[in-house]
Amino acid sequence: MKIITNSLFMLAIVLVACQSNKPTDNIVTDVNTNAIIPQISTDSNSKATDSKSSAEILMEKSDCYTCHSMDTKLIGPSFIEISEKYKNTKDDVQKLSDKIINGGSGVWGEVPMQAHSQMSKEDAAEMVKFILSIK
């Protein structure tokens, strides 16, 4: 029974992690056709890119915020907890970038972090450097 319960729990985590986090602020529905129409902002002061670093934009496009938040533990540790545990060194950036790409478990609890094998090492390192700069 415990195996079934654990399996269902893990399946639920995977399903939640696979959900899209893409914002829908810029999407409207055509009243006549029910078609979804993306709205492209022409505002030069676009809030999406003005104050966010490229690492933050990468994190939003990925599924990071499904399991992590800036300052509160969700499924995984908060970004602040991660930045307090690791130093912004070449070795830690490499270690955490590899963990993002390959997945991992055991450091923050029993729930494993899913692998993000489609992510480039450069993008993962950029996100790690941003996370480790948070204090």
TAWO-V412931 format. One record per residue. RES is the residue in three letters. SS is DSSP state (a for helix, b for strand, c for the rest). PHI is phi in radians with two decimals (999 if undefined). BURIAL is # if it has 16 or more other ideal C-beta (glycine too) atoms within 10 Angstrom, else .. Layout:
res	ss	phi	burial
RES	SS	PHI	BURIAL
RES	SS	PHI	BURIAL
//
This chain:
res	ss	phi	burial
MET	c	999	.
LYS	a	-1.11	.
ILE	a	-1.11	.
ILE	a	-1.14	.
THR	a	-1.08	.
ASN	a	-1.10	.
SER	a	-1.11	.
LEU	a	-1.14	.
PHE	a	-1.09	.
MET	a	-1.11	.
LEU	a	-1.08	.
ALA	a	-1.09	.
ILE	a	-1.11	#
VAL	a	-1.09	.
LEU	a	-1.12	.
VAL	a	-1.13	.
ALA	a	-1.16	#
CYS	c	-1.51	.
GLN	c	-1.22	.
SER	c	-1.33	.
ASN	c	-1.89	.
LYS	c	-1.30	.
PRO	c	-1.20	.
THR	c	-2.03	.
ASP	c	-1.02	.
ASN	c	-1.77	.
ILE	b	-2.12	.
VAL	b	-2.22	.
THR	b	-1.92	.
ASP	c	-1.19	.
VAL	c	-1.08	.
ASN	c	-1.34	.
THR	c	-1.99	.
ASN	c	1.09	.
ALA	c	-1.35	.
ILE	b	-1.52	.
ILE	b	-2.13	.
PRO	b	-1.20	.
GLN	c	-1.84	.
ILE	c	-1.64	.
SER	c	-1.33	.
THR	c	-1.86	.
ASP	c	-1.21	.
SER	c	-1.24	.
ASN	c	-1.78	.
SER	c	-0.97	.
LYS	a	-1.19	.
ALA	a	-1.23	.
THR	a	-2.08	.
ASP	a	-1.07	.
SER	c	-1.88	.
LYS	c	-1.84	.
SER	c	-1.34	.
SER	a	-1.11	.
ALA	a	-1.14	#
GLU	a	-1.11	#
ILE	a	-1.15	.
LEU	a	-1.05	#
MET	a	-1.14	#
GLU	a	-1.21	.
LYS	a	-1.29	.
SER	c	-1.53	#
ASP	c	-1.90	#
CYS	a	-0.96	#
TYR	a	-1.33	.
THR	a	-1.25	#
CYS	a	-1.97	#
HIS	b	-2.23	#
SER	c	-2.31	#
MET	c	-1.12	.
ASP	c	-2.29	.
THR	c	-2.25	.
LYS	b	-1.17	.
LEU	c	-1.94	.
ILE	c	-1.24	.
GLY	c	-1.96	#
PRO	c	-1.20	#
SER	c	-1.26	#
PHE	a	-1.13	#
ILE	a	-1.14	#
GLU	a	-1.05	#
ILE	a	-1.12	#
SER	a	-1.18	#
GLU	a	-1.36	.
LYS	a	-1.43	.
TYR	c	-1.99	#
LYS	c	-1.71	.
ASN	c	-1.47	.
THR	c	-1.94	.
LYS	a	-1.01	.
ASP	a	-1.13	.
ASP	a	-1.20	#
VAL	a	-1.08	#
GLN	a	-1.10	.
LYS	a	-1.06	.
LEU	a	-1.27	#
SER	a	-1.10	#
ASP	a	-1.10	.
LYS	a	-1.15	#
ILE	a	-1.10	#
ILE	a	-1.26	#
ASN	a	-1.69	.
GLY	c	1.42	.
GLY	b	3.11	#
SER	c	-2.80	.
GLY	c	1.69	.
VAL	c	-1.40	.
TRP	c	-1.97	#
GLY	c	2.41	.
GLU	c	-1.48	.
VAL	c	-1.37	.
PRO	c	-1.32	.
MET	b	-1.51	#
GLN	c	-1.21	#
ALA	c	-1.31	.
HIS	c	-2.15	#
SER	c	-1.12	.
GLN	c	-1.39	.
MET	c	-1.43	.
SER	c	-1.34	.
LYS	a	-1.07	.
GLU	a	-1.13	.
ASP	a	-1.13	#
ALA	a	-1.08	#
ALA	a	-1.14	#
GLU	a	-1.09	#
MET	a	-1.14	#
VAL	a	-1.07	#
LYS	a	-1.05	#
PHE	a	-1.12	#
ILE	a	-1.03	#
LEU	a	-1.28	#
SER	a	-1.50	.
ILE	c	-1.35	.
LYS	c	-2.39	.
//
